[in-house]
Amino acid sequence: MDVTVLVYEAEEGGYWAHVAEMPGCFSSGETLDELRTNVMEAMEAWLLDDDGEGPTLYEPIDRWQIPVPRSSLQPAS
């Protein structure tokens, strides 16, 4: 199974990401290479941190891309 990793630039520099199918699974890194390594470690820890019943992976039933008008992104005056 493939998972979706959403990557963002951090305001303070570097990057952060979260794994859509693994609630609470996120990480950060100064470079994209470091982030990739850290995300893989976070995913491994997430999969090992279970309650004896095994982790629940949330597979999306659909994927939407919804456009947001640029005017909605401007600060209110």
N, C-alpha and C positions, 0 to 999 in steps of 0.2 A: 504494500500500500504506500502510495506517495502521500506526503503531507504538504500543506501550504504554509510556507514561512513568509510572513510579511515583514519587510525590512524598511526601516525609517532612518533618516539622519537625525541624530540627537542634537538638541539646541546647543549643548555645551561642547559639541564636537564628537566625532565618532559616530557609531550606529547602534541601534537597538532593534530587536525583532521579537515577534511572538509566533508561536505555532498555532494556527487556527483550530486544528483538530484536538489539541491538547490544552484544555483550560488551565491557565496559570503557568504555562511553560513559556518562558521568555528569557532573553539574555541580551548582553551588550558587548561591544568591542570597539577598540580604537580604529581598526581597519576591517575591511570586509572579510579578509582571511581569518582574522582573530574572531570576528563575529561568527563565522561559519563553524569554527572549532568550538566556540562557547555554546552555540545553539545545539550542536551534536551532543555535547556533554549534558546540557540541560534536558534534552530529549531522553537520554539514557537514564538520568536521575529520575525524570518524571515516570518513565516506564517501570523503574525499580521501586518507586514509592507507591505501593499499593496496599490495600487492606486485606490481602489474602485471597481476594476474589479476582484479582487481575485488574489492570487499568481499563478504563472505558475510552476508546478512541471514538471521536465523533466524526463520522463521515458525512460530508455535506450531501444533501439530496439535490441541490441545484447551486448554480453559481450565477450571481447577478452582477452586472456593472451598471450602476445608476449614475447618470451624469448629474453633477451639482453645478448650478449656474454660478459663474464667477461672482456675480453680485451678492450671492449668499455668503461668500467668503470674506467680504469686506467688513471691517469693524463698523458698528452702528455709529452714526453721527449724532 
